[in-house]
């Protein structure tokens, strides 16, 4: 696998994990029982903690990518296996 392919796959995994991690720990004004300022959405998060979420996203995405890389390099699952599985699912 070339480094550009690996970087592209990691980029895609990172964004998917980010969107999975974003809702964790979010509290809105309605959840906290406070009044939102005029012009602000009451469902907007009070403290989004984006820095922590980026760190967790990077950790989880790195683990998922490492697992995918090991599966690819050591050929635990081949393209023929995937084709056979796809044929069984259809």
C-alpha positions as CSV (number, residue, x, y, z in Angstrom):
1,X,0.0,0.0,0.0
2,X,1.5,3.3,-1.0
3,X,1.7,6.1,1.6
4,X,-0.8,8.2,-0.4
5,X,-3.4,5.4,-0.3
6,X,-2.8,4.9,3.4
7,X,-3.2,8.6,4.1
8,X,-6.4,8.7,2.1
9,X,-7.8,5.7,3.9
10,X,-6.8,7.2,7.3
11,X,-8.4,10.5,6.4
12,X,-11.7,8.8,5.6
13,X,-11.6,6.7,8.7
14,X,-10.8,9.9,10.8
15,X,-13.8,11.8,9.5
16,X,-16.2,8.9,10.0
17,X,-15.0,8.5,13.6
18,X,-15.2,12.2,14.2
19,X,-18.9,12.2,13.2
20,X,-19.4,9.2,15.5
21,X,-17.7,10.9,18.4
22,X,-19.2,14.4,18.1
23,X,-22.5,13.7,20.0
24,X,-20.8,12.2,23.1
25,X,-21.1,14.3,26.2
26,X,-23.0,17.2,24.5
27,X,-25.3,19.1,26.8
28,X,-27.7,21.7,25.4
29,X,-29.2,24.6,27.2
30,X,-32.4,22.7,27.6
31,X,-30.5,19.7,29.1
32,X,-28.7,22.0,31.6
33,X,-31.9,23.9,32.5
34,X,-30.4,27.3,31.5
35,X,-31.9,29.9,29.2
36,X,-30.2,30.4,25.8
37,X,-29.1,33.9,24.9
38,X,-31.3,35.8,22.4
39,X,-30.5,34.6,18.9
40,X,-28.9,31.4,19.9
41,X,-30.3,28.0,19.3
42,X,-31.5,26.4,22.5
43,X,-30.3,23.0,21.2
44,X,-26.7,24.2,20.6
45,X,-24.1,22.7,22.9
46,X,-23.0,24.7,25.9
47,X,-19.5,23.3,25.9
48,X,-18.7,21.3,22.8
49,X,-15.2,20.2,23.9
50,X,-13.9,19.9,20.4
51,X,-10.2,19.6,21.4
52,X,-10.9,16.5,23.5
53,X,-13.1,15.0,20.7
54,X,-10.3,15.6,18.2
55,X,-7.9,13.8,20.4
56,X,-10.2,10.8,21.0
57,X,-11.0,10.8,17.2
58,X,-7.3,10.5,16.4
59,X,-6.8,7.7,18.9
60,X,-9.7,5.7,17.8
61,X,-9.1,6.3,14.0
62,X,-5.4,5.3,14.5
63,X,-6.5,2.0,16.1
64,X,-9.0,1.3,13.4
65,X,-6.5,2.1,10.7
66,X,-3.9,-0.1,12.4
67,X,-6.3,-3.0,12.4
68,X,-7.2,-2.5,8.7
69,X,-3.5,-2.2,7.9
70,X,-2.6,-5.4,9.7
71,X,-5.5,-7.2,7.9
72,X,-4.3,-5.9,4.6
73,X,-0.5,-6.6,5.0
74,X,-0.9,-10.1,6.5
75,X,-3.7,-11.0,4.1
76,X,-6.1,-12.2,6.8
77,X,-8.9,-11.3,4.4
78,X,-8.3,-11.4,0.6
79,X,-10.3,-9.9,-2.2
80,X,-11.5,-13.4,-3.1
81,X,-12.9,-13.8,0.4
82,X,-14.8,-10.5,0.1
83,X,-16.1,-11.5,-3.3
84,X,-17.3,-14.8,-1.8
85,X,-18.9,-13.0,1.1
86,X,-20.6,-10.5,-1.2
87,X,-22.0,-13.4,-3.3
88,X,-23.4,-15.0,-0.2
89,X,-25.1,-11.8,0.9
90,X,-26.8,-11.2,-2.4
